[in-house]
Amino acid sequence: MKRIRSKLVLALLVVALIPVLPSYYMANGLVNHILALGFNETVEQAIDGAVWMSAELHQQREAETVDIAKRLAHSDPVARALAGNT
């Protein structure tokens, strides 16, 4: 009885581990492909360009916001509100 149980357990382990090997090799290949793509020079240049463009847009929006805030701070309604005359 013990011998049959050992064979059964071994057979079930083999059957359970058979799908693991192809899954491992597929996942390994996928990770290697993604890493190769991530370190691609073209991708890095695109990311650097996007970072530069984002910084430029941020500076423009910041300058526009400061300009609007200055004009608003010097407007008559704000001056009257700060003086207590509404």
N, C-alpha and C positions, 0 to 999 in steps of 0.2 A: 504494500500500500504506500509506503514511504517513497519507494522508487517511482511509482506512477505519479505521485504528487510532485516530486522533484522535476520530472519530465514535463508535467503540465505547467508548473511555474516557469520553467525555462522556456517552454514554447510560448507562453503568454508574454514573457519579457521580450522575446525575439519579435513577436508580432507587434508589440507595443512600440518597440524601438525602430522598426523598419521605416515608418514615416518620418522619424526624427532626422535621419541622415540626409535625405533630399532637402528637407526643410532647412537644415543647418547650412548646406552648401548654397541653397538659393539665398538665404539671408546673408551669408558671408559675401556672396557675389554682389548682392544689392548694396550692402554697406560699402564695399570697395568701390562700386560704381558711383555712389553718392559722394564719397570722399574725393574721388578723382574729379568729379564734376565741381565740387565745392572749391577745390584748389586750382581750378582752371583759370588761366590768366585773363581770358575774356570776361569771365564772371567777376573776377576781382576788379577789373577795370570798370565794369558796369556798376558795381557796388560803390566804388570810389567816386564815380560820376554822380551817382544818386546822393551820396553823402554831401558832396560839394554843392549840388543843386539845392538840396534841403537847407544847407547853411545859408546860401545866398537868399533863398526865399524867406527864411527866418529873419535875416538882417533887414530885408526890405519891409517886411510886415512890422518889425519892431520900429523902424524909422517912421513908417506911416502912423503907427499907434502913438508914438511920442509926439509927432506933429499934431495929430488930432487932439491929444491931451493938452498940449500947450495952447492951441487955439481955443479949446473949450475953457481952459482955466482963465484965459484973458477975455472971455466973452462977458457981455453986460449982464445977462441973467445970473451967471455964476457969481459975479462981483456983487450984485444986489443981494443974492441969497447969503453970501458970506458976511455981508455988512448987516444983515438982519432985516433988510427991506425987501419984502417979497412982492 
